[in-house]
């Protein structure tokens, strides 16, 4: 496509937009490789699991006294703020000019 051969850019864009929500491309576009395989159905399953556990705890059906902790549904870890690149301050025109003059 880049060299001028192959499918048109509009077709490639259409094909990428039609990828399932569990694809690696969609996971990387969402921000993390750990989201690979996590489609809408898996998120709903995890939320349903949490809701059932909260309901079990609220109705008193989860052991008396020192009951063990309700297990959490294994979810992908969110990226920490430290993983994001630091924001650069904008350069002035004079600073950009100095950088190009050094070359």
C-alpha positions in Angstrom: 0.0 0.0 0.0 2.8 2.4 0.9 4.8 1.7 -2.2 1.7 2.3 -4.4 0.8 -1.3 -4.9 -1.9 -3.3 -3.1 -5.2 -2.3 -1.8 -6.3 1.3 -1.5 -5.9 3.2 1.8 -9.7 3.5 2.1 -10.1 -0.3 1.9 -7.3 -0.9 4.5 -8.9 1.6 6.9 -12.3 0.0 6.4 -10.8 -3.4 7.2 -9.1 -2.2 10.3 -12.3 -0.5 11.6 -14.1 -3.9 11.2 -11.7 -5.8 13.4 -13.3 -7.5 16.5 -12.9 -5.8 19.9 -10.7 -8.7 21.1 -8.0 -8.1 18.4 -4.5 -7.1 19.2 -4.8 -4.0 17.0 -7.7 -2.7 19.1 -5.9 -3.6 22.3 -2.9 -1.6 21.3 -5.1 1.3 20.1 -6.7 1.3 23.6 -3.4 1.7 25.2 -2.2 -1.7 26.5 -1.2 -5.1 25.2 -2.8 -6.6 28.3 -6.2 -5.7 26.9 -5.7 -8.3 24.1 -8.7 -10.7 24.3 -10.7 -8.4 26.5 -13.8 -7.6 24.5 -17.1 -6.3 25.6 -18.3 -9.8 26.7 -15.3 -10.3 29.0 -15.8 -6.9 30.6 -19.5 -7.6 31.2 -18.6 -11.0 32.7 -16.1 -9.4 35.1 -18.7 -6.8 36.1 -21.3 -9.5 36.6 -18.9 -11.5 38.8 -18.2 -8.4 40.9 -22.0 -7.6 41.2 -22.8 -11.2 42.4 -20.0 -11.0 45.0 -21.2 -7.7 46.3 -24.8 -9.0 46.5 -23.6 -12.1 48.3 -21.7 -9.9 50.8 -24.6 -7.5 51.3 -27.2 -10.2 52.0 -25.0 -11.8 54.6 -24.6 -15.1 52.7 -20.8 -15.0 52.9 -19.9 -16.6 56.1 -20.2 -15.1 59.6 -17.3 -13.5 61.6 -13.9 -13.6 59.9 -15.0 -14.6 56.4 -12.3 -15.0 53.8 -12.0 -12.2 51.3 -14.2 -12.5 48.2 -11.9 -13.3 45.2 -11.7 -10.7 42.6 -12.1 -11.4 38.9 -8.7 -11.3 37.2 -8.6 -8.1 35.1 -5.8 -6.6 33.1 -3.8 -4.0 35.0 -4.2 -0.4 34.0 -1.1 1.5 33.1 0.4 3.6 35.8 0.8 7.3 35.3 4.6 6.9 35.6 4.5 4.8 32.3 3.3 7.8 30.3 6.0 9.9 28.7 6.6 13.2 30.3 5.0 16.2 28.5 7.5 18.5 26.9 7.2 22.2 27.1 6.7 23.8 23.8 9.9 25.2 22.1 10.1 28.7 21.0 11.0 29.6 17.4 14.4 30.9 18.6 15.2 27.5 20.2 14.2 25.6 17.1 16.3 27.9 15.0 19.4 27.2 17.3 18.9 23.4 16.9 18.9 23.7 13.1 21.9 26.0 13.1 24.0 23.4 15.0 23.7 20.9 12.1 
